[in-house]
Amino acid sequence: MNRAHRRRGVLAAALAAGLLLGGCAGAGGSGEATSDHRKALPDGGRTAAPAPTAPADGRATDAPEGEQRAPSRAPDYLSTFALDVDTASYGYARRALAEGRLPDPATVRPEEFVNSFRPDYPRPADDGFSVTVDGAATGAEGWSLVRVGLATRPADRAARPPAALTFVVDVSGSMGEPGRLDLVQHSLRLAADELRDDDSVALVAFSDEAETVLPMTRLGDARHRVREAVDSLAVRSSTNLEAGLRAGYDVASEGRRDGAANRVVLLSDALANTGETSADALLGRVDRQRREHGITLFGVGVGSEYGDALMERLADKGDGRTAYVSTREQARKVFVDQLPAQVELRARDAKAQVAFDRATVERFRLIGYENREVADEDFRNDRVDGGEIGAGHTVTALYAVKTRPGASGRIATATVRWLDPDSRSPQERSGTVDASALRAGLWDGGHDSLRLSAIAAYFADRLRGGSLPGAPGLAELAGHADGIRARSGSAVVGELAEALRQADRLMGETPLEEGEFRSSDPYA
């Protein structure tokens, strides 16, 4: 089966499943979430009922396909997930659209679209989180968007701990395409210039075999050695990702520094074809290094053909994150604006749990975070892995919520739990939202920060074939993004508007002008 047919098949499956997407975010307040930890319905769409209506054995009653009814015992109305700050899905989708093709629906993760934009949430004074909960009516009867926003304190670059970074670079044949190895080398030069003198870096290159190009080296007066090592990188043959990860973690372990942020940075198109290519075997190695040596993984993807799923799973196992770069501007954002500042860890094993009030909420659904789901009963089980969150991060989660007619009072309480990076002691903070906060319309009374989160989530949902209640068409979303761009002057919002228009043309939502041409196979 060729690639185009496979992608059309994935889209058909997404349409049939009615997939929904989403993200997460944060404001202040402290408290406890409900202690009722019974597992909610598995598809993320919960139906709230004021009284039991099903058989006494706890089974759900029959319901139309795609709809969940309440079980006989009162549901817990809980939604629990590990925090995630990945952004690779959005960057990869933008590249695909710019090349005139739709991204594979399987690579579209709404939370990564949403988290590609940084709302101006209040920042805490300590190393924990602020928690902001807000929302607005969507225009669909009874439906609102509820946004949970989390934020950490920005880094003080001069005061942060030193970093020990091992860059593991793919130099296989596929990296010869313009915008792959050349962009990686440019990114590494930027990082070498931006890091502090007391930071250390190592460089490992891999194709069919792995080679240590530069052992762990304190920068100080050795920046020229880093540049020479970067300049020496050249494309070779096949992709033995296992060899690269093995050598990279060996170098990182040997050069590990107490009190420093020890991290492997993998730069690759993640198209493994030699050596151990089993995802489970690769994931096992990454997980062991994380547990035994505290070495986290940051995955940076490149290339028009990119192993998105593998890179994301590797980063999740390595308690890290992923990003995707296809331009020098994106490389600067990742390696100059983000990497040095986010070396400092603010929270370990961070999870969020949102408790909806059954008296005011009829149904709710988390948009995205499907592969970050945590069992409700494991929210306070600190042996269950969560997300590692650095300095200056924001995390946003959006919910589609249907409120009961005439609802008033509490809608939801959002609680974030994390371990202190140094003491490992558990900490929690909470925030709430009431029905009064949802009375304003998203487009006529909401604020631009909430609108931008909604636009990103609706965009991802449409690319995956979903149909969120009250979602505007792509052209209308582009118009809303244009308005935010005009008011804010933000270039990144302008890029979002252009991506929306590209998707609109490819998906045929807006009729073509005379003389325009639309590809018959936008997934090719």
MITIRO-899104 format. One line per 5 residues: number of its first residue (from 1); their letters; for each residue z, y, x of C-alpha. Coordinates in nm, 2 decimals. Each point is the difference from the previous one (the first is absolute). Example, Ala and Ser with C-alpha at 12.3 -4.5 7.8 and 13.67 -1.06 7.14 Angstrom:
<recs>
1	AS	0.78:-0.45:1.23 ~ -0.07:0.34:0.14
</recs>
This chain:
<recs>
1	MNRAH	0.00:0.00:0.00 ~ -0.09:0.33:0.15 ~ 0.23:0.30:0.05 ~ -0.13:0.20:-0.29 ~ 0.04:-0.29:-0.25
6	RRRGV	0.35:-0.07:0.13 ~ 0.10:0.37:-0.06 ~ -0.16:0.00:-0.35 ~ 0.21:-0.31:-0.07 ~ 0.32:0.17:0.11
11	LAAAL	-0.08:0.30:-0.22 ~ -0.06:-0.22:-0.29 ~ 0.33:-0.17:0.05 ~ 0.18:0.33:0.03 ~ -0.16:0.12:-0.32
16	AAGLL	0.11:-0.32:-0.18 ~ 0.35:0.03:0.13 ~ 0.03:0.37:-0.10 ~ 0.16:0.08:0.34 ~ 0.21:0.31:0.02
21	LGGCA	0.07:0.20:0.32 ~ 0.26:0.24:0.13 ~ 0.22:0.16:0.26 ~ 0.36:0.14:0.07 ~ 0.20:0.33:0.10
26	GAGGS	0.38:0.18:0.00 ~ 0.34:0.30:-0.11 ~ 0.37:0.01:0.04 ~ 0.29:-0.15:-0.18 ~ 0.21:-0.31:0.06
31	GEATS	0.12:-0.29:-0.21 ~ -0.05:-0.36:-0.08 ~ -0.28:-0.17:-0.19 ~ 0.08:-0.25:-0.27 ~ 0.16:-0.32:0.11
36	DHRKA	-0.22:-0.21:-0.23 ~ -0.24:-0.17:0.24 ~ -0.18:-0.26:-0.22 ~ -0.36:-0.02:0.10 ~ -0.24:0.21:-0.21
41	LPDGG	-0.34:-0.13:-0.12 ~ -0.21:-0.10:0.29 ~ -0.32:0.21:-0.05 ~ 0.18:0.33:0.03 ~ -0.07:0.09:-0.36
46	RTAAP	0.33:-0.02:-0.20 ~ 0.04:0.03:-0.37 ~ 0.33:0.14:-0.11 ~ 0.15:-0.12:-0.33 ~ 0.32:0.13:-0.16
51	APTAP	0.09:-0.35:-0.12 ~ -0.08:-0.36:0.08 ~ -0.31:-0.13:-0.19 ~ -0.09:-0.32:0.18 ~ 0.14:-0.36:0.00
56	ADGRA	0.35:-0.04:0.13 ~ -0.12:-0.19:0.31 ~ -0.10:0.32:0.17 ~ -0.37:-0.07:0.00 ~ -0.24:0.29:-0.08
61	TDAPE	-0.18:-0.02:-0.33 ~ -0.38:-0.04:-0.01 ~ -0.18:0.32:0.06 ~ -0.36:0.11:0.02 ~ -0.16:-0.05:0.34
66	GEQRA	0.11:0.27:0.25 ~ 0.30:0.11:-0.21 ~ 0.36:-0.10:0.06 ~ 0.26:-0.02:-0.27 ~ 0.37:0.02:0.05
71	PSRAP	0.19:-0.33:0.07 ~ 0.28:-0.10:-0.24 ~ 0.28:0.12:0.22 ~ 0.00:0.38:0.06 ~ -0.22:0.07:0.30
76	DYLST	0.15:0.19:0.29 ~ -0.26:0.27:0.02 ~ 0.01:0.00:0.38 ~ -0.28:0.05:0.24 ~ 0.07:-0.08:0.37
81	FALDV	-0.22:0.04:0.31 ~ 0.02:0.05:0.37 ~ -0.10:0.34:0.12 ~ -0.34:0.04:0.16 ~ -0.17:0.30:0.18
86	DTASY	-0.34:-0.16:0.08 ~ -0.31:0.22:-0.05 ~ -0.28:-0.22:0.13 ~ -0.14:-0.10:-0.34 ~ -0.08:0.37:-0.08
91	GYARR	-0.16:0.07:0.33 ~ -0.22:-0.32:-0.01 ~ -0.10:0.08:-0.36 ~ -0.11:0.35:0.10 ~ -0.22:-0.14:0.28
96	ALAEG	-0.16:-0.25:-0.23 ~ -0.08:0.27:-0.26 ~ -0.14:0.24:0.26 ~ -0.24:-0.29:0.11 ~ -0.12:-0.03:-0.36
101	RLPDP	0.19:-0.31:-0.11 ~ 0.30:-0.08:-0.20 ~ 0.31:-0.15:0.17 ~ 0.07:-0.36:-0.07 ~ 0.26:0.01:-0.28
106	ATVRP	0.22:-0.24:0.19 ~ 0.05:0.27:0.27 ~ 0.10:0.27:-0.24 ~ 0.38:0.04:-0.01 ~ 0.11:0.30:-0.22
111	EEFVN	0.33:0.06:0.18 ~ -0.20:0.07:0.32 ~ -0.23:0.25:-0.18 ~ 0.31:0.18:-0.14 ~ 0.19:-0.01:0.33
116	SFRPD	-0.29:0.15:0.19 ~ 0.12:0.33:-0.14 ~ 0.34:0.16:0.09 ~ 0.18:0.16:-0.29 ~ 0.24:0.27:0.09
121	YPRPA	0.31:-0.19:-0.11 ~ 0.35:0.13:0.09 ~ 0.11:-0.14:0.34 ~ 0.35:-0.14:0.06 ~ 0.23:0.14:0.26
126	DDGFS	0.09:-0.35:0.13 ~ -0.20:-0.31:0.10 ~ -0.03:-0.13:-0.35 ~ -0.23:0.09:-0.29 ~ -0.03:0.27:-0.26
131	VTVDG	-0.09:-0.14:-0.34 ~ -0.23:0.20:-0.24 ~ -0.09:-0.13:-0.35 ~ -0.24:0.20:-0.22 ~ -0.29:-0.06:-0.23
136	AATGA	-0.23:0.13:-0.27 ~ -0.19:-0.11:-0.32 ~ -0.34:-0.15:0.06 ~ -0.16:0.09:-0.33 ~ -0.02:-0.36:-0.12
141	EGWSL	0.24:-0.06:-0.29 ~ 0.35:-0.06:0.12 ~ -0.11:-0.05:0.37 ~ 0.13:0.20:0.29 ~ -0.01:-0.03:0.38
146	VRVGL	0.34:-0.02:0.17 ~ 0.01:0.07:0.37 ~ 0.27:-0.12:0.24 ~ -0.01:0.20:0.32 ~ 0.19:-0.08:0.32
151	ATRPA	0.01:0.20:0.32 ~ 0.17:-0.01:0.34 ~ 0.11:0.27:0.24 ~ -0.28:0.12:0.24 ~ 0.02:-0.09:0.36
156	DRAAR	0.12:0.23:0.28 ~ -0.25:-0.10:0.26 ~ 0.22:0.12:0.28 ~ 0.31:-0.19:-0.12 ~ -0.16:-0.32:-0.11
161	PPAAL	0.06:-0.32:0.20 ~ -0.27:-0.10:0.26 ~ -0.28:-0.23:-0.10 ~ -0.13:-0.31:0.17 ~ -0.34:-0.06:-0.14
166	TFVVD	-0.23:-0.29:0.08 ~ -0.36:0.08:-0.11 ~ -0.20:-0.32:-0.07 ~ -0.37:0.08:-0.01 ~ -0.28:-0.21:-0.14
171	VSGSM	-0.30:0.01:0.24 ~ -0.20:-0.28:-0.17 ~ -0.37:0.03:-0.06 ~ 0.04:0.15:-0.35 ~ 0.19:0.29:0.15
176	GEPGR	-0.32:0.13:0.16 ~ -0.11:0.16:-0.33 ~ 0.03:0.38:0.02 ~ 0.33:0.11:-0.15 ~ 0.19:-0.31:0.13
181	LDLVQ	0.09:-0.03:0.37 ~ -0.11:0.36:0.08 ~ 0.23:0.13:-0.28 ~ 0.28:-0.22:0.12 ~ -0.03:0.14:0.35
186	HSLRL	0.00:0.35:-0.13 ~ 0.31:-0.08:-0.21 ~ 0.18:-0.14:0.31 ~ -0.07:0.31:0.20 ~ 0.14:0.21:-0.27
191	AADEL	0.32:-0.22:-0.01 ~ 0.04:0.02:0.38 ~ -0.02:0.38:-0.01 ~ 0.25:0.03:-0.29 ~ 0.27:-0.24:0.10
196	RDDDS	0.30:0.12:0.21 ~ 0.06:-0.06:0.37 ~ 0.29:-0.25:-0.08 ~ -0.22:-0.21:-0.22 ~ -0.16:-0.32:0.13
201	VALVA	-0.33:-0.15:-0.08 ~ -0.18:-0.33:0.08 ~ -0.36:-0.10:-0.07 ~ -0.13:-0.35:-0.08 ~ -0.37:-0.07:-0.07
206	FSDEA	-0.13:-0.31:-0.17 ~ -0.33:-0.16:-0.09 ~ -0.03:-0.38:0.06 ~ 0.30:0.04:0.23 ~ 0.27:0.26:0.05
211	ETVLP	0.06:0.21:0.31 ~ 0.28:0.24:0.08 ~ -0.18:0.31:0.11 ~ 0.31:0.21:0.05 ~ 0.36:-0.14:0.02
216	MTRLG	0.28:0.19:-0.17 ~ -0.01:0.34:0.18 ~ 0.23:0.30:-0.04 ~ -0.23:0.29:-0.07 ~ 0.16:0.28:0.22
221	DARHR	-0.27:0.07:0.26 ~ -0.20:-0.31:-0.08 ~ -0.21:0.13:-0.29 ~ -0.31:-0.02:0.23 ~ 0.06:-0.38:0.03
226	VREAV	0.00:-0.03:-0.38 ~ -0.33:0.19:-0.03 ~ -0.16:-0.21:0.28 ~ 0.11:-0.32:-0.18 ~ -0.14:0.13:-0.33
231	DSLAV	-0.33:0.10:0.16 ~ -0.04:-0.34:0.15 ~ -0.01:-0.18:-0.34 ~ -0.34:-0.15:-0.07 ~ -0.14:-0.23:-0.27
236	RSSTN	-0.01:-0.37:0.08 ~ -0.05:-0.30:-0.23 ~ 0.18:-0.17:-0.29 ~ 0.33:0.10:-0.18 ~ 0.30:-0.21:0.10
241	LEAGL	0.27:0.20:-0.19 ~ 0.26:-0.27:0.07 ~ -0.04:0.05:0.37 ~ 0.02:0.37:-0.03 ~ 0.32:-0.01:-0.21
246	RAGYD	0.16:-0.26:0.22 ~ -0.07:0.20:0.32 ~ 0.10:0.32:-0.17 ~ 0.33:-0.12:-0.12 ~ 0.07:-0.16:0.34
251	VASEG	-0.06:0.33:0.17 ~ 0.21:0.18:-0.26 ~ 0.29:-0.24:0.04 ~ -0.01:0.02:0.38 ~ -0.01:0.38:-0.02
256	RRDGA	0.25:0.03:-0.28 ~ 0.24:0.30:0.04 ~ 0.34:0.01:-0.15 ~ 0.05:0.30:-0.22 ~ -0.37:0.06:-0.03
261	ANRVV	-0.25:-0.06:-0.28 ~ -0.18:-0.31:0.11 ~ -0.33:-0.04:-0.17 ~ -0.33:-0.18:0.02 ~ -0.30:0.21:-0.11
266	LLSDA	-0.30:-0.22:-0.09 ~ -0.34:0.17:0.00 ~ -0.27:-0.23:-0.14 ~ -0.25:-0.07:-0.28 ~ 0.22:-0.32:-0.06
271	LANTG	-0.30:-0.23:-0.02 ~ 0.15:-0.30:0.18 ~ -0.25:-0.28:0.08 ~ 0.13:-0.17:0.32 ~ 0.32:-0.18:0.08
276	ETSAD	0.27:-0.03:-0.27 ~ -0.15:0.18:-0.30 ~ 0.25:-0.13:-0.26 ~ 0.17:0.29:-0.16 ~ 0.33:-0.20:-0.03
281	ALLGR	0.01:-0.08:0.37 ~ -0.06:0.36:0.10 ~ 0.25:0.12:-0.25 ~ 0.26:-0.24:0.13 ~ -0.03:0.14:0.35
286	VDRQR	0.03:0.36:-0.12 ~ 0.31:-0.09:-0.21 ~ 0.17:-0.18:0.29 ~ -0.04:0.30:0.23 ~ 0.14:0.23:-0.26
291	REHGI	0.30:-0.21:-0.07 ~ 0.08:-0.10:0.36 ~ -0.09:0.32:0.19 ~ -0.01:0.28:-0.26 ~ -0.36:0.08:0.09
296	TLFGV	-0.19:0.14:-0.30 ~ -0.38:0.02:-0.05 ~ -0.22:0.29:-0.09 ~ -0.35:-0.11:-0.09 ~ -0.29:0.25:0.03
301	GVGSE	-0.33:-0.12:-0.15 ~ -0.35:0.11:0.09 ~ -0.36:-0.10:-0.09 ~ -0.22:-0.02:-0.30 ~ 0.07:-0.37:-0.02
306	YGDAL	0.38:-0.03:0.02 ~ 0.25:-0.28:-0.05 ~ 0.22:0.20:-0.23 ~ 0.20:-0.28:-0.16 ~ 0.10:-0.15:0.34
311	MERLA	0.09:0.33:0.15 ~ 0.22:0.09:-0.29 ~ 0.18:-0.34:0.00 ~ 0.06:0.02:0.37 ~ 0.16:0.35:-0.03
316	DKGDG	0.21:-0.11:-0.29 ~ 0.13:-0.30:0.20 ~ 0.06:0.23:0.30 ~ 0.21:0.25:-0.21 ~ -0.27:0.26:0.08
321	RTAYV	-0.28:0.18:-0.17 ~ -0.38:0.03:0.00 ~ -0.24:0.29:0.02 ~ -0.38:0.02:0.02 ~ -0.20:0.24:0.21
326	STREQ	-0.38:0.06:-0.01 ~ -0.02:0.36:0.13 ~ 0.16:0.20:0.28 ~ 0.18:0.22:-0.26 ~ 0.17:-0.31:-0.14
331	ARKVF	0.08:-0.12:0.35 ~ 0.17:0.33:0.08 ~ 0.20:-0.03:-0.33 ~ 0.12:-0.35:0.09 ~ 0.06:0.03:0.37
336	VDQLP	0.11:0.36:0.04 ~ 0.15:0.10:-0.33 ~ 0.16:-0.33:-0.10 ~ 0.06:-0.25:0.28 ~ 0.23:0.20:0.23
341	AQVEL	0.20:0.15:-0.29 ~ 0.05:-0.33:-0.17 ~ 0.12:-0.19:0.30 ~ 0.36:0.07:-0.13 ~ 0.11:-0.24:-0.27
346	RARDA	0.19:0.13:-0.30 ~ 0.06:-0.31:-0.20 ~ -0.03:-0.38:0.04 ~ -0.08:-0.25:-0.28 ~ -0.04:0.28:-0.26
351	KAQVA	-0.05:-0.11:-0.36 ~ -0.03:0.19:-0.33 ~ 0.12:-0.11:-0.34 ~ -0.08:0.18:-0.32 ~ 0.20:-0.07:-0.31
356	FDRAT	-0.16:0.10:-0.33 ~ 0.21:0.08:-0.31 ~ -0.09:-0.25:-0.28 ~ 0.11:0.26:-0.26 ~ -0.28:0.24:0.10
361	VERFR	-0.26:-0.21:0.17 ~ -0.23:-0.24:-0.18 ~ -0.22:-0.11:0.30 ~ -0.04:0.08:0.36 ~ -0.22:-0.10:0.29
366	LIGYE	0.01:0.07:0.37 ~ -0.33:0.12:0.13 ~ -0.07:-0.20:0.32 ~ 0.25:-0.16:0.25 ~ -0.10:-0.34:-0.11
371	NREVA	0.05:-0.15:0.34 ~ 0.33:0.18:0.06 ~ 0.18:-0.14:-0.31 ~ 0.36:-0.11:0.05 ~ 0.20:-0.21:-0.24
376	DEDFR	0.23:0.22:-0.20 ~ 0.30:-0.21:0.10 ~ -0.08:0.06:0.37 ~ 0.02:0.38:-0.01 ~ 0.35:-0.01:0.16
381	NDRVD	-0.07:-0.32:0.20 ~ -0.03:0.16:0.35 ~ -0.14:-0.32:0.14 ~ -0.31:0.06:-0.20 ~ -0.25:0.20:0.20
386	GGEIG	-0.09:0.35:-0.12 ~ -0.20:0.29:0.16 ~ 0.07:0.18:0.32 ~ -0.03:0.38:-0.06 ~ -0.04:0.26:0.28
391	AGHTV	0.08:0.37:0.03 ~ -0.18:0.24:-0.23 ~ -0.14:-0.27:-0.23 ~ -0.05:0.03:-0.37 ~ -0.04:-0.30:-0.24
396	TALYA	-0.13:0.04:-0.35 ~ 0.00:-0.25:-0.29 ~ -0.17:0.07:-0.33 ~ 0.08:-0.18:-0.33 ~ -0.20:0.00:-0.32
401	VKTRP	0.27:0.02:-0.27 ~ -0.02:-0.02:-0.37 ~ 0.30:0.16:-0.17 ~ 0.13:-0.07:-0.34 ~ -0.08:0.24:-0.28
406	GASGR	0.24:0.29:0.00 ~ 0.16:-0.11:0.33 ~ 0.27:0.22:0.15 ~ 0.24:-0.04:0.28 ~ -0.03:-0.21:0.31
411	IATAT	-0.33:-0.16:0.08 ~ 0.07:-0.16:0.34 ~ 0.23:-0.01:0.30 ~ -0.16:-0.05:0.35 ~ 0.21:-0.13:0.28
416	VRWLD	-0.10:-0.04:0.36 ~ 0.20:-0.24:0.23 ~ -0.03:-0.02:0.38 ~ 0.18:-0.10:0.31 ~ 0.10:0.27:0.25
421	PDSRS	-0.22:-0.04:0.31 ~ 0.29:-0.01:0.24 ~ 0.31:-0.14:-0.18 ~ -0.20:-0.22:-0.25 ~ 0.24:0.10:-0.27
426	PQERS	-0.16:0.01:-0.35 ~ -0.05:0.34:-0.17 ~ -0.13:0.10:-0.35 ~ -0.11:0.31:-0.18 ~ -0.12:0.05:-0.36
431	GTVDA	-0.19:0.24:-0.22 ~ -0.07:0.01:-0.37 ~ -0.26:0.14:-0.24 ~ 0.05:0.08:-0.37 ~ -0.24:0.01:-0.29
436	SALRA	0.00:0.38:0.00 ~ -0.18:-0.01:0.34 ~ -0.29:-0.19:-0.15 ~ -0.09:0.25:-0.28 ~ -0.24:0.21:0.21
441	GLWDG	-0.36:-0.12:0.03 ~ -0.11:-0.12:0.34 ~ -0.31:0.23:0.01 ~ 0.12:0.30:-0.20 ~ 0.37:0.01:0.09
446	GHDSL	0.05:-0.21:0.31 ~ 0.02:0.13:0.35 ~ -0.26:-0.06:0.27 ~ 0.21:-0.24:0.21 ~ 0.04:-0.24:-0.30
451	RLSAI	-0.37:0.05:-0.10 ~ -0.11:-0.10:0.36 ~ 0.20:-0.32:-0.01 ~ -0.15:-0.08:-0.34 ~ -0.35:0.07:0.11
456	AAYFA	0.04:-0.23:0.30 ~ 0.14:-0.28:-0.22 ~ -0.26:0.04:-0.27 ~ -0.27:-0.01:0.27 ~ 0.12:-0.32:0.15
461	DRLRG	0.05:-0.16:-0.34 ~ -0.36:0.08:-0.10 ~ -0.14:-0.15:0.33 ~ 0.19:-0.32:-0.08 ~ -0.13:-0.02:-0.36
466	GSLPG	0.32:0.10:-0.17 ~ 0.05:0.22:-0.30 ~ 0.33:0.20:0.01 ~ 0.09:0.17:-0.32 ~ -0.12:0.36:-0.02
471	APGLA	-0.21:-0.03:0.32 ~ -0.27:0.26:0.03 ~ -0.35:-0.09:0.12 ~ -0.09:0.03:0.37 ~ -0.19:0.33:-0.05
476	ELAGH	0.30:0.15:-0.18 ~ 0.24:-0.12:0.27 ~ -0.23:0.17:0.26 ~ 0.02:0.32:-0.20 ~ 0.38:-0.01:0.00
481	ADGIR	0.00:-0.07:0.38 ~ -0.23:0.30:0.04 ~ 0.25:0.22:-0.18 ~ 0.28:-0.12:0.22 ~ -0.22:0.06:0.31
486	ARSGS	-0.08:0.36:-0.12 ~ 0.37:0.08:-0.05 ~ 0.14:-0.17:0.31 ~ -0.29:0.04:0.25 ~ 0.06:-0.37:0.10
491	AVVGE	-0.30:-0.16:0.18 ~ 0.14:-0.35:-0.07 ~ 0.00:0.07:-0.37 ~ -0.36:0.11:0.03 ~ -0.08:-0.33:0.17
496	LAEAL	0.16:-0.18:-0.30 ~ -0.22:0.20:-0.24 ~ -0.31:-0.10:0.19 ~ 0.10:-0.37:0.01 ~ 0.04:0.01:-0.38
501	RQADR	-0.34:0.15:-0.04 ~ -0.15:-0.27:0.22 ~ 0.17:-0.27:-0.20 ~ -0.12:0.16:-0.32 ~ -0.36:-0.01:0.11
506	LMGET	0.02:-0.36:0.12 ~ 0.18:-0.12:-0.31 ~ -0.24:0.18:-0.23 ~ 0.26:0.18:-0.21 ~ -0.19:0.33:0.01
511	PLEEG	-0.38:-0.01:-0.09 ~ -0.23:0.05:0.29 ~ -0.19:0.33:0.04 ~ -0.38:-0.01:0.01 ~ -0.11:-0.14:0.34
516	EFRSS	0.34:-0.16:0.09 ~ 0.01:-0.36:0.10 ~ 0.29:-0.25:-0.04 ~ 0.01:-0.32:0.20 ~ -0.03:-0.31:-0.21
521	DPYA	0.27:-0.17:0.22 ~ 0.27:0.25:0.09 ~ 0.21:-0.28:0.15 ~ -0.27:-0.10:0.26
</recs>
